[in-house]
Amino acid sequence: MLYGELRDRPAAAAGMIAACFALVAAIAFADYLTGYEIRLAILYLVPIALATWLVGAAIGALIAIAGAGAWLLTFLPSHPYTHDFYFYWEGGIYAACFLIFVALLTRLRAALKRSDERFVTVLEGLDAAVCVEDARSGAPLYANRRFREEPGGARIAAHEAGEVYDGASQRWFLLQSRPLRWTDGRGALLRMFSDITEERAAHELVDKHRETAHRTSRLVALGEFASAIAHELNQPLAAIATYNNASLRLLQESRPDASEVGRFSEIRQAMEKCRDQAKRAGAIIQRLREVLRYPARVRERLDLNDVARSVLQLAEPQAHEAGVALLLEPGARLPKVRSDRLLVEQVALNLVRNAIEAVQELAPERRRATIATAVLGGQVTLTVSDLGDGVAPEVRERLFEAFVTTKASGLGLGLSVCRSVIESLGGAIHYQPEGARGARFSLALPAVDQ
């Protein structure tokens, strides 16, 4: 029982005082019955100690005086002294010893109280939340200020030791537990958890910077590699275009029979398309080299409706082969944009091809992709949407980063290059889920005055 426990309970304090006085009377009576052959006066320290410790110094002093008075009243009649002075001198010594004992207990009690206060002050001032619970029942025995103020304290303390995430407060805590013996002797469990949200965020930021630096170095290497590949591909593409031109001249100089005129016409059309695509591939490679090395310089006034129609025509063969329906929803009275037609066209074509791949394995009613244009907030947008399964939530935030892909055989560079190209042209590219299922990719370019 701790000091001061009875001071705030008047009935219990009165009972303890009465018990101490009764104990003083019992000791005096026992001392008288033994004829003082056994010195029992030392036993007065028991009620003095109880009164001082449990009720207070004043009551302890009162019990001490009562004990000394009881000794005087019972000892004098049967043990006369040669002089009264000696009798009162011994009684005074008893009283002084009892009062000194009260003073010592009071100082000890005050020292323990200050020690407890210092300990509690330290615990209350900790940034870490601390609680103590019964080892068997789990009942709380102590909780400091931080634990009481922490909204998720009870939830966090229910976990085992280790790093714990509290979904309600969206913070991370390091929980540490150790067994101890409580003040009343029962087994208890000390739990202390520290908020490590900032530390985790700092570590994640360092890891992210390290990953970004690593990715940047890979992109630089990739840019040099792509530039070298582009340089090497220009020659065979030029040769293909030259052979196509030569074949077309030979076809023009030949004199086919009337039955073969239609066949020769189909061959000529196929060769012309082959030549145009070779030139287009060479131009795309050249522009990508410029984007990798320098800002894109070729700008012209474009109508994104024309770009959308061109992309639809280019993607139609792949869509037809995959059984996917391509729809065009051109916006009315679109303002022009100033950009590089070839690069914008290629980015839009890449988005359409991704949409085709996303739905080609699905049910027939979902094999559909739409190309739409519109004006939104001073920008002209070209949007490609599909009815596929969309993008997984854990990938969305990093969708346009290099080497991030949802395809089993993909490198994760397509959307990253698309973003780099559009941003180099002064625009932006975004992703949004398309309703309950599907995906919507939009590229936006600033409109120019008419």
C-alpha positions in Angstrom: 0.0 0.0 0.0 1.6 3.3 -1.1 1.9 6.5 0.8 -1.1 8.8 0.7 -3.5 6.1 -0.3 -5.6 6.7 2.8 -5.4 10.4 2.9 -8.1 10.8 0.2 -10.3 8.2 1.9 -11.5 9.7 5.3 -13.3 6.6 6.5 -10.3 4.4 5.8 -7.9 6.9 7.4 -10.1 7.2 10.5 -10.2 3.4 10.8 -6.4 3.2 10.5 -5.9 5.9 13.2 -8.2 4.0 15.5 -6.4 0.8 14.9 -3.1 2.5 15.6 -4.3 3.8 19.0 -5.7 0.4 19.8 -2.4 -1.2 19.0 -0.7 1.4 21.3 -3.1 0.4 24.1 -2.5 -3.3 23.5 1.3 -2.9 23.6 1.0 -0.9 26.9 -1.3 -3.5 28.4 1.1 -6.3 27.3 4.0 -4.4 28.7 2.2 -4.0 32.1 1.2 -7.7 32.3 4.8 -8.9 31.7 5.9 -6.8 34.6 8.3 -5.0 32.3 10.6 -8.1 32.4 10.5 -7.9 28.6 11.0 -4.4 27.1 8.0 -4.1 24.7 8.3 -0.4 24.2 10.1 -1.0 21.0 6.8 -2.3 19.5 5.4 1.2 19.6 7.3 1.8 16.4 4.8 -0.5 14.6 1.7 1.7 14.9 3.9 4.8 14.6 5.3 3.5 11.3 1.8 2.5 10.0 0.3 5.9 10.9 3.2 7.9 9.5 3.4 6.0 6.2 -0.3 5.6 5.5 -1.9 8.7 6.9 0.7 11.3 7.4 3.4 12.8 9.5 1.0 14.7 11.9 -0.8 11.5 12.7 2.4 9.6 13.1 3.7 12.2 15.6 0.4 12.0 17.5 0.8 8.2 17.7 4.4 8.7 18.8 3.4 11.0 21.6 0.6 8.6 22.6 3.1 5.7 22.7 5.5 7.7 24.9 2.6 8.8 27.2 1.4 5.2 27.5 4.8 4.1 28.6 4.9 6.9 31.2 1.5 6.0 32.6 2.1 2.3 32.9 5.8 2.2 33.8 5.9 4.8 36.7 3.7 3.1 39.3 5.6 -0.2 39.4 9.2 1.1 38.8 10.0 4.0 41.0 13.2 6.0 40.2 15.6 7.5 42.7 14.7 10.8 41.3 11.7 11.9 39.1 14.0 13.6 36.7 15.4 10.2 35.5 11.9 8.9 34.9 10.9 11.9 32.8 14.3 11.9 31.1 13.7 8.3 29.9 10.2 9.2 28.8 11.6 12.2 26.9 14.1 10.0 25.2 11.4 7.6 24.1 9.3 10.4 22.8 12.3 12.0 21.0 13.3 8.6 19.4 9.7 8.1 18.3 9.5 11.5 16.7 12.9 11.1 15.1 11.6 7.8 13.6 8.5 9.7 12.3 10.8 12.4 10.8 13.0 9.8 9.1 9.9 7.9 7.7 8.5 11.2 6.5 11.7 12.1 4.6 12.0 8.6 3.2 8.4 8.9 2.1 9.0 12.3 0.5 12.1 11.0 -1.2 10.3 8.1 -2.7 7.4 10.4 -3.8 9.9 12.7 -5.6 11.6 9.7 -7.1 8.2 8.5 -8.4 7.4 11.9 -9.7 10.7 12.2 -11.5 10.1 8.8 -13.1 6.6 9.6 -14.1 7.6 13.0 -15.4 10.2 11.3 -17.6 7.7 8.8 -18.9 5.1 11.5 -19.5 7.6 13.5 -21.5 8.7 10.7 -23.8 7.9 11.0 -27.5 7.4 7.2 -27.5 4.1 5.8 -26.2 4.5 3.5 -23.2 2.0 1.2 -21.6 2.1 -1.7 -19.1 -0.5 -4.5 -19.1 -1.1 -7.5 -17.0 0.7 -10.5 -18.5 -2.3 -12.8 -18.0 -5.4 -10.8 -18.5 -4.0 -8.0 -20.6 -5.6 -5.4 -18.4 -3.9 -2.0 -18.6 -1.8 -1.1 -15.6 -0.1 2.1 -16.8 -0.2 4.4 -19.8 1.8 7.6 -20.4 0.5 10.8 -21.9 1.6 9.9 -25.5 -0.2 6.6 -25.3 -3.3 8.1 -24.0 -3.3 10.8 -26.7 -2.5 8.4 -29.5 -5.8 7.5 -31.3 -4.6 4.1 -32.4 -2.7 3.2 -29.2 -4.9 0.4 -28.2 -4.9 -1.1 -31.7 -1.1 -0.9 -32.0 -0.5 -2.4 -28.6 -2.5 -5.4 -29.6 0.2 -6.4 -32.0 3.4 -8.3 -31.4 6.8 -6.6 -31.5 8.0 -5.2 -34.8 7.0 -2.5 -37.2 3.3 -2.0 -37.2 1.1 0.1 -39.6 -1.9 1.8 -38.2 -4.4 2.3 -41.0 -6.6 4.8 -39.1 -3.8 7.3 -38.5 -1.8 6.1 -41.6 1.4 6.0 -39.6 4.1 3.5 -38.9 5.2 2.5 -35.4 8.1 0.4 -34.0 6.6 -1.7 -31.2 9.0 -3.2 -28.6 7.8 -5.5 -25.7 9.5 -7.0 -22.7 8.3 -8.8 -19.6 8.7 -7.2 -16.1 7.6 -7.6 -12.5 4.9 -5.0 -11.5 4.9 -3.2 -8.2 2.5 -5.6 -6.6 4.6 -8.6 -7.7 2.4 -9.8 -10.6 3.8 -10.5 -14.0 3.4 -7.6 -16.5 4.3 -6.7 -20.0 6.0 -3.4 -20.9 5.1 -2.2 -24.4 6.7 0.9 -26.0 6.1 2.0 -29.6 7.8 4.8 -31.4 6.5 6.7 -34.4 8.9 5.9 -37.3 6.7 7.4 -40.1 9.3 10.1 -40.9 12.2 7.7 -40.8 10.5 5.3 -43.2 9.6 8.1 -45.5 13.2 9.3 -45.4 14.5 5.8 -46.2 11.9 5.4 -49.0 13.0 8.8 -50.4 16.6 7.8 -50.4 15.8 4.5 -52.0 13.6 6.3 -54.6 16.5 8.7 -55.4 18.9 5.8 -55.7 16.5 4.0 -58.0 15.9 7.2 -60.0 19.7 7.7 -60.4 20.1 4.1 -61.5 17.2 4.5 -63.9 18.6 7.7 -65.3 22.0 6.1 -66.0 20.2 3.3 -67.8 18.2 5.8 -69.8 21.3 7.6 -70.8 22.9 4.3 -71.9 19.7 3.4 -73.7 19.7 6.8 -75.4 23.2 6.2 -76.7 22.3 2.7 -77.7 19.2 3.9 -79.5 21.1 6.6 -81.3 23.6 4.0 -82.5 20.9 1.6 -83.6 19.1 4.5 -85.4 22.2 5.4 -87.2 22.7 1.8 -88.3 19.1 1.3 -89.4 19.0 4.4 -91.6 21.2 2.7 -94.2 19.1 -0.5 -94.7 15.9 1.7 -94.6 17.4 3.9 -97.3 18.3 0.8 -99.3 14.7 -0.5 -99.0 13.4 2.8 -100.2 15.8 2.7 -103.1 14.9 -0.8 -104.1 11.2 0.1 -104.0 11.8 3.1 -106.2 13.7 0.9 -108.6 11.0 -1.7 -108.6 8.3 0.9 -109.3 10.3 2.3 -112.2 10.6 -1.2 -113.6 6.9 -1.7 -113.2 6.2 1.5 -115.0 8.5 0.6 -117.9 7.0 -2.9 -118.3 4.2 -3.6 -120.8 2.0 -6.1 -119.1 -0.8 -8.0 -121.0 -4.3 -6.9 -120.6 -5.0 -9.8 -118.3 -2.2 -8.8 -116.0 -2.9 -5.1 -115.7 -4.9 -5.5 -112.5 -2.3 -7.6 -111.0 0.5 -5.2 -111.9 -1.6 -2.3 -110.4 -2.0 -4.2 -107.0 1.8 -4.9 -107.0 2.5 -1.2 -107.7 0.2 -0.1 -104.8 1.9 -2.6 -102.4 5.3 -1.4 -103.4 4.3 2.3 -103.0 3.0 1.5 -99.5 6.2 -0.4 -98.7 8.2 2.6 -99.9 6.1 5.1 -97.8 6.4 3.0 -94.7 10.2 2.7 -95.1 10.4 6.5 -95.4 8.1 6.9 -92.4 10.3 4.5 -90.3 13.4 6.5 -91.3 11.8 9.8 -90.4 10.6 8.4 -87.0 14.1 7.2 -86.2 15.6 10.5 -87.1 13.1 12.4 -84.9 13.6 10.1 -82.0 17.3 10.7 -82.3 16.6 14.4 -82.1 14.4 14.0 -79.0 17.1 11.9 -77.3 19.8 14.4 -78.1 18.2 17.8 -78.6 14.7 19.3 -78.2 12.4 18.6 -81.1 12.5 21.4 -83.6 10.1 20.5 -86.4 6.8 22.2 -85.5 3.8 22.8 -87.7 0.1 23.7 -87.3 -1.8 20.5 -86.8 -5.4 19.4 -86.7 -5.6 16.5 -84.2 -8.7 15.3 -86.1 -6.4 14.7 -89.1 -3.9 13.0 -86.9 -6.6 10.8 -85.4 -7.8 9.7 -88.9 -4.3 9.0 -90.0 -3.7 6.8 -86.9 -7.0 5.0 -87.4 -5.9 4.2 -91.0 -2.4 3.0 -89.8 -3.8 0.8 -87.0 -6.7 -0.7 -89.0 -4.8 -3.7 -90.3 -3.7 -4.8 -86.8 -7.2 -4.2 -85.4 -8.8 -6.2 -88.2 -6.4 -9.1 -87.7 -7.1 -9.1 -83.9 -10.9 -8.8 -84.4 -11.0 -5.4 -82.6 -13.4 -2.6 -83.7 -11.8 0.8 -84.0 -14.1 3.8 -83.5 -13.4 7.5 -84.3 -15.1 10.3 -82.4 -13.7 13.6 -83.8 -14.3 16.8 -81.9 -16.1 19.7 -83.7 -14.2 22.9 -84.6 -10.9 21.9 -82.9 -8.3 24.7 -82.7 -4.9 23.9 -84.2 -1.9 22.9 -82.2 1.7 23.6 -83.1 3.7 20.4 -82.9 5.6 17.6 -84.8 3.0 15.7 -86.7 5.1 12.6 -87.1 5.9 12.2 -83.4 2.4 13.0 -82.2 1.1 10.5 -84.8 3.5 7.8 -83.6 2.6 8.4 -79.9 -1.1 8.1 -80.7 -0.5 5.0 -82.8 1.4 3.4 -79.8 -1.5 4.1 -77.5 -4.0 2.6 -80.0 -1.8 -0.5 -80.4 -1.7 -0.9 -76.6 -5.5 -0.7 -76.5 -5.8 -3.3 -79.2 -3.5 -5.7 -77.3 -5.5 -5.0 -74.1 -8.8 -6.3 -75.6 -7.9 -8.7 -78.3 -8.2 -11.8 -75.9 -11.5 -10.6 -74.4 -15.1 -11.4 -75.2 -16.3 -10.0 -78.6 -18.5 -7.3 -77.1 -15.4 -5.9 -75.3 -13.1 -5.8 -78.3 -13.5 -2.2 -79.0 -11.2 0.8 -78.9 -12.1 4.5 -79.4 -10.1 7.4 -80.6 -11.6 10.8 -79.6 -10.5 14.4 -79.8 -11.8 17.4 -77.8 -10.9 20.8 -76.4 -10.4 21.0 -72.6 -9.2 24.1 -70.8 -7.2 25.7 -73.6 -5.7 22.4 -74.7 -6.6 20.0 -77.4 -6.7 16.3 -76.3 -6.5 13.1 -78.2 -7.9 10.2 -76.1 -7.6 6.5 -76.7 -10.0 4.4 -74.6 -10.7 0.6 -74.4 -12.9 -1.9 -72.5 -10.0 -4.0 -71.2 -9.1 -4.9 -67.6 -7.3 -1.5 -67.0 -4.1 -1.0 -65.1 -3.5 -2.6 -61.7 -3.6 0.0 -58.9 0.0 -0.8 -57.7 1.3 0.1 -61.2 -0.6 3.3 -61.9 1.7 5.7 -60.1 4.7 4.4 -61.9 3.0 3.7 -65.3 5.0 6.2 -67.3 8.4 5.4 -65.7 11.0 3.5 -67.7 11.1 -0.3 -67.4 7.7 -0.5 -65.8 5.3 -2.8 -67.7 2.3 -5.0 -67.2 3.1 -7.1 -70.3 4.8 -10.5 -69.8 7.2 -9.8 -72.6 7.4 -6.0 -72.5 10.4 -3.8 -71.7 8.4 -1.0 -70.1 9.8 1.7 -72.5 6.8 2.4 -74.7 4.9 4.7 -72.4 8.0 6.2 -71.0 9.2 7.3 -74.5 5.6 8.5 -75.3 5.7 10.8 -72.2 9.2 12.0 -73.0 8.1 12.8 -76.6 4.9 14.6 -75.6 6.6 16.6 -72.9 9.3 17.7 -75.3 6.6 19.0 -77.5 5.1 21.1 -74.6 2.2 18.7 -73.8 1.3 16.1 -71.3 0.0 12.5 -71.2 -2.3 11.1 -68.6 -4.0 7.8 -67.6 -7.5 7.4 -66.1 -9.5 4.3 -65.4 -12.4 4.0 -67.9 -15.4 3.4 -65.6 -15.6 0.1 -63.8 -13.2 -1.5 -66.4 -11.1 -0.3 -69.2 -8.4 2.4 -69.6 -8.2 5.9 -71.0 -5.0 7.5 -72.2 -5.0 11.1 -73.1 -2.4 13.3 -74.7 -2.9 17.1 -74.5 -1.2 19.8 -76.5 -1.6 23.5 -76.1 -4.0 25.1 -78.6 -2.7 28.0 -80.8 -4.8 31.1 -81.8 -6.7 30.8 -85.0 
